[in-house]
Amino acid sequence: MDNDMESFFEASELLKAIAHPVRLCIIAGLLEKGCCNVTTMQSCLEIPQPTVSRHLQKLKSLGIIEGERNGLEIHYKVVDPRVIDIINLLVK
């Protein structure tokens, strides 16, 4: 049995981040569309924009998503291959 607690801690943080229903929906939507901005996500999720932004910040801080500025908008996409594999197993 491997006792690498640091990697177990990292994995548990990743799983906790994607376990939230809103974040799970955001990730699945981004994988389906390729990329998206906050305004589009907010209208699809029907929750306040600041709430969407908080969830995006959590995902971004863990390296699950990245944002690319396009003028005044930021388009987000999923970049963590582990998360892509997990979501494909769970959602598709």
C-alpha positions as CSV (number, residue, x, y, z in Angstrom):
1,M,0.0,0.0,0.0
2,D,1.4,3.4,-1.0
3,N,1.5,5.9,1.8
4,D,2.0,9.1,-0.2
5,M,-0.4,11.2,1.8
6,E,0.4,14.3,-0.2
7,S,-1.0,12.8,-3.4
8,F,-4.0,11.5,-1.5
9,F,-4.6,15.0,-0.2
10,E,-4.3,16.5,-3.6
11,A,-6.7,13.9,-5.1
12,S,-9.3,14.5,-2.3
13,E,-9.1,18.3,-2.9
14,L,-9.7,17.7,-6.6
15,L,-12.7,15.4,-5.9
16,K,-14.2,17.9,-3.4
17,A,-13.9,20.7,-5.9
18,I,-15.8,18.8,-8.6
19,A,-18.3,17.2,-6.2
20,H,-20.4,20.4,-5.9
21,P,-23.4,20.2,-8.2
22,V,-22.9,23.7,-9.7
23,R,-19.2,23.1,-10.4
24,L,-20.0,19.7,-11.8
25,C,-22.5,21.3,-14.1
26,I,-20.0,24.0,-15.1
27,I,-17.3,21.5,-16.0
28,A,-19.7,19.3,-17.9
29,G,-21.0,22.3,-19.8
30,L,-17.5,23.5,-20.6
31,L,-16.6,20.0,-21.9
32,E,-19.7,20.0,-24.1
33,K,-19.2,23.5,-25.5
34,G,-15.4,23.6,-25.5
35,C,-15.3,27.0,-23.9
36,C,-17.7,29.6,-22.5
37,N,-18.0,33.0,-20.7
38,V,-19.5,33.8,-17.4
39,T,-22.6,35.5,-18.8
40,T,-23.5,32.4,-20.9
41,M,-23.0,30.1,-17.9
42,Q,-25.0,32.3,-15.6
43,S,-28.0,32.3,-18.0
44,C,-27.8,28.5,-18.4
45,L,-27.5,27.8,-14.7
46,E,-30.0,30.5,-13.7
47,I,-28.0,31.6,-10.7
48,P,-26.4,35.0,-9.9
49,Q,-23.3,35.9,-11.8
50,P,-21.2,36.4,-8.6
51,T,-22.1,32.9,-7.6
52,V,-20.9,31.5,-10.9
53,S,-17.7,33.6,-10.6
54,R,-17.0,32.2,-7.1
55,H,-17.3,28.6,-8.5
56,L,-15.1,29.5,-11.4
57,Q,-12.4,30.9,-9.1
58,K,-12.4,27.7,-7.0
59,L,-11.9,25.6,-10.2
60,K,-9.3,28.0,-11.5
61,S,-7.3,28.0,-8.3
62,L,-7.0,24.2,-8.5
63,G,-5.9,24.3,-12.1
64,I,-9.0,22.5,-13.3
65,I,-10.0,25.3,-15.7
66,E,-8.2,28.2,-17.4
67,G,-9.5,31.5,-18.7
68,E,-8.5,33.2,-21.9
69,R,-9.3,36.9,-22.3
70,N,-11.1,37.9,-25.5
71,G,-11.7,41.7,-25.3
72,L,-13.8,42.3,-22.2
73,E,-14.8,38.7,-21.8
74,I,-13.0,35.7,-20.4
75,H,-13.7,32.4,-22.0
76,Y,-13.1,29.4,-19.7
77,K,-12.1,25.8,-20.7
78,V,-11.3,22.6,-18.8
79,V,-7.6,21.9,-18.9
80,D,-7.0,19.1,-16.3
81,P,-7.0,15.8,-18.1
82,R,-7.9,13.9,-14.8
83,V,-11.1,15.9,-14.5
84,I,-12.0,15.4,-18.1
85,D,-11.6,11.6,-17.6
86,I,-13.7,11.7,-14.4
87,I,-16.5,13.8,-15.9
88,N,-16.6,11.6,-19.0
89,L,-17.1,8.5,-16.7
90,L,-19.7,10.2,-14.6
91,V,-21.8,12.3,-16.9
92,K,-21.6,10.8,-20.4
